Amino acid sequence: MQVPLSRPWLDEREAEATRRVLASGWITQGPEVAAFEREFAEAVGAPYASACSSGTTALHLALLAAGVGPGDEVVTVSYSFIATADAIVHCGATPVFVDIDPVTFNIDSGRIEEVISARTRAILCVHQMGMPCDLASILPIARAHGIPLIEDAACAAGSEILWEGRWQRIGGPVADAACFSFHPRKVLTTGDGGMITTPHPEWDRKFRQLRHHGMNVPAHARHKSPQVIFESYDVAGFNYRLTDLQAAVGREQVRKLDQIVERRRHLAARYTGLFTGLASTPYEPEYARSNWQSYCIRLDGRKPQREVMQALLDRGIATRRGVMCAHLEPAYPPGSWRSADLRQSEWARDNTVILPLFPAMTEAEQDFVVSALREVLS
Ligand SMILES: Cc1ncc(COP(=O)(O)O)c(C=O)c1O
């Protein structure tokens, strides 16, 4: 039996949607993107949502809207996919890394204050592996210092947070912007793609302008107009557009979101039951409901991480080490970032393993993973 780490749930519905767009003759950003934005906003409870080409470009646009520029600092975690830190560097700013809470793998909110300086222009928190971070502790810090809070929600479509006494999905109007990814390893996929939600209409306008070369009119609006329109380019922008082909796939994915999250939660709970006494399983705090984008176990020093991963791969099971640390990569040499202490981040990188979990995973596949791990760890 071969078990992949992840497999997107794509079927005839996405294929049909793509055919519809191809037949329409309009394949770049247009009416499908607009519909995808509306439907995604509704699914997560966001006032505004604008699509873009990836989670990384979503982060870049959100940081630019927050006013991040050369000489600024952005407080974030090193323990994340490298795109989190890269987006800060693309603004000409310096990442300031806060250590993680080793229990949740998310930013240790108790350690944010100690790194805030006069140069801090934003906080970029990450809902790592789909587990919401403690926004109720982080948001008051951002507000007290008058700096925007941006959520790296790349992994968190469908995750929920207990906010003001009720459960709401990440992307709802809590912080200043939330940035999602639709890479195939994420919960919803468009191949590549991203979405930014925000409660601020002026931020949303900025995202739309910057993603489309700084142009003052969307291409599709000009195309449909009965009047001749001469566009203007009011700021230097980017081509960070999502295509209508991708958006059509995304619309079908959004329709599956409830089912995808339900299935992932079922499989995660089943793993946790099967691992009793075998491995340390992930912790879900009382304020969070994960979408289980990743299911990450701790090895607790029982065997070296690489040995465990290789032994599983030899049995046909794909895994990944927990999450990387940007500050340990050649792209981030000392001097290119600032931090107080990153011991927990380094420990988590080297002592955790992400196991296969995807909607079509069968219980037989899951049992195979659990028994292989039992064999490897014994
Ligand atoms: C936490 C986090 N941030 C940002 C990204 C970047 O997203 P994308 O690959 O869509 O650019 C990813 C995933 O790839 C991620 O896991």
The ligand as a Gaussian input file, in Angstrom:
#p B3LYP/6-31G(d) Opt

LIG

0 1
 C        2.142000      29.136000       6.601000
 C        2.280000      29.366000       5.126000
 N        2.394000      30.626000       4.669000
 C        2.491000      30.879000       3.356000
 C        2.475000      29.874000       2.428000
 C        2.644000      30.226000       0.987000
 O        1.549000      29.877000       0.196000
 P        1.727000      29.655000      -1.396000
 O        2.460000      28.367000      -1.575000
 O        0.331000      29.588000      -1.900000
 O        2.476000      30.813000      -1.917000
 C        2.353000      28.530000       2.868000
 C        2.304000      27.373000       1.972000
 O        2.792000      27.127000       1.009000
 C        2.267000      28.278000       4.256000
 O        2.170000      27.035000       4.719000

